[in-house]
């Protein structure tokens, strides 16, 4: 009889400890910082021919309060580093941008889109919020 009571007590004590730990974890998660949601999508053709028009489109947004957004397309290719190709206007909501161009030679061109947060229309130091994956266009 004594064994049953001790085992039962230990089992209940273990359950109480687990329930208490779960309660503490839920309070810690609720009190943690909230992260803004957002992202950037980019589309480009996989291949293009020399002299053919290449159209790259991107759109992105972020729900962070207090920011204006600007989306820029960047290009890298033929031994050059990343450079801005085109930027959208400064907007309050989601931003979108399109760039068109042609390649005069064969090789791979890489594109990415970067979403910036600005505190005002003429912000000199915008904050980089999100970047898209890199897409590669193979020019044949």
C-alpha positions as CSV (number, residue, x, y, z in Angstrom):
1,X,0.0,0.0,0.0
2,X,2.8,2.4,0.8
3,X,4.4,1.8,-2.6
4,X,1.3,2.6,-4.4
5,X,1.0,5.9,-2.7
6,X,4.6,6.9,-3.3
7,X,4.5,5.9,-7.0
8,X,1.2,7.8,-7.4
9,X,2.6,10.8,-5.7
10,X,5.7,10.8,-7.9
11,X,3.7,10.4,-11.0
12,X,1.5,13.4,-10.0
13,X,4.5,15.4,-9.1
14,X,6.0,14.7,-12.6
15,X,2.8,15.7,-14.3
16,X,2.7,19.0,-12.3
17,X,6.3,19.7,-13.3
18,X,5.5,19.1,-17.0
19,X,2.4,21.3,-16.9
20,X,4.3,24.0,-15.1
21,X,7.1,23.9,-17.6
22,X,4.6,24.1,-20.5
23,X,2.9,27.0,-18.9
24,X,6.2,28.9,-18.4
25,X,7.2,28.2,-22.1
26,X,3.9,29.6,-23.4
27,X,4.2,32.8,-21.3
28,X,7.8,33.2,-22.6
29,X,6.7,32.8,-26.2
30,X,3.9,35.3,-25.8
31,X,6.2,37.9,-24.2
32,X,8.9,37.5,-26.9
33,X,9.4,40.1,-29.7
34,X,7.1,40.0,-32.7
35,X,8.8,39.8,-36.1
36,X,7.4,41.5,-39.2
37,X,6.3,39.4,-42.0
38,X,7.3,40.1,-45.6
39,X,9.3,38.9,-48.5
40,X,10.3,39.4,-52.1
41,X,9.5,37.4,-55.2
42,X,11.3,37.6,-58.5
43,X,10.6,36.1,-62.0
44,X,12.9,35.9,-65.0
45,X,13.2,33.6,-68.0
46,X,15.6,30.7,-67.6
47,X,17.2,31.2,-71.0
48,X,17.4,34.0,-73.6
49,X,19.2,34.5,-76.9
50,X,21.7,37.2,-77.6
51,X,19.9,40.4,-78.6
52,X,16.6,39.1,-77.2
53,X,14.7,41.3,-74.7
54,X,15.0,40.0,-71.1
55,X,12.2,41.0,-68.8
56,X,12.7,40.6,-65.0
57,X,9.8,41.4,-62.6
58,X,9.8,41.6,-58.8
59,X,7.3,42.4,-56.1
60,X,7.6,42.5,-52.4
61,X,6.3,44.0,-49.2
62,X,6.7,44.0,-45.5
63,X,4.2,44.7,-42.7
64,X,6.6,46.7,-40.6
65,X,4.9,49.8,-39.4
66,X,6.4,53.2,-40.0
67,X,8.3,52.3,-43.2
68,X,7.9,53.3,-46.8
69,X,9.1,50.7,-49.2
70,X,11.3,50.7,-52.3
71,X,12.2,47.6,-54.3
72,X,15.3,47.5,-56.4
73,X,16.5,45.0,-59.0
74,X,20.2,44.2,-59.1
75,X,22.2,42.5,-61.8
76,X,25.5,40.6,-61.8
77,X,27.2,39.1,-64.8
78,X,30.2,38.9,-67.0
79,X,32.7,39.4,-64.3
80,X,31.1,42.5,-62.8
81,X,29.8,42.8,-59.2
82,X,26.2,43.5,-58.2
83,X,24.8,46.8,-59.4
84,X,21.3,48.3,-59.4
85,X,19.5,48.0,-62.6
86,X,16.1,49.6,-61.7
87,X,14.2,50.8,-58.6
88,X,10.5,51.3,-57.9
89,X,8.9,54.4,-56.7
90,X,8.7,54.9,-52.9
91,X,5.4,53.4,-51.8
92,X,3.5,52.8,-48.5
93,X,2.4,49.2,-49.3
94,X,3.7,46.5,-51.5
95,X,6.3,47.6,-54.2
96,X,6.8,46.2,-57.6
97,X,9.4,46.8,-60.3
98,X,10.1,45.6,-63.8
99,X,13.4,45.9,-65.8
100,X,13.9,45.1,-69.5
101,X,17.2,44.8,-71.3
102,X,19.2,42.8,-73.8
103,X,22.4,41.0,-73.6
104,X,25.0,41.5,-76.4
105,X,27.0,38.4,-75.5
106,X,26.6,34.8,-74.2
107,X,26.9,33.9,-70.6
108,X,25.0,33.9,-67.3
109,X,23.3,36.9,-65.9
110,X,22.2,36.8,-62.3
111,X,19.3,39.0,-60.9
112,X,18.0,39.6,-57.4
113,X,15.5,42.0,-55.9
114,X,16.1,43.9,-52.6
115,X,13.3,45.5,-50.5
116,X,14.3,48.6,-48.6
117,X,12.5,50.3,-45.7
118,X,12.7,54.1,-45.7
119,X,11.6,56.5,-42.9
120,X,10.8,59.2,-45.5
121,X,10.6,59.8,-49.2
122,X,14.2,61.2,-49.3
123,X,15.8,58.9,-46.7
124,X,19.6,58.8,-47.4
125,X,20.2,55.5,-45.4
126,X,17.4,53.0,-46.2
127,X,17.3,49.8,-44.2
128,X,17.5,46.5,-46.1
129,X,14.5,44.5,-45.1
130,X,14.4,41.5,-47.5
131,X,16.2,40.1,-50.5
132,X,14.9,37.5,-53.0
133,X,16.7,34.4,-54.1
134,X,19.1,34.8,-57.0
135,X,17.7,33.9,-60.4
136,X,20.0,33.0,-63.3
137,X,19.3,33.7,-67.0
138,X,21.5,31.8,-69.4
139,X,22.1,33.8,-72.5
140,X,22.8,31.6,-75.5
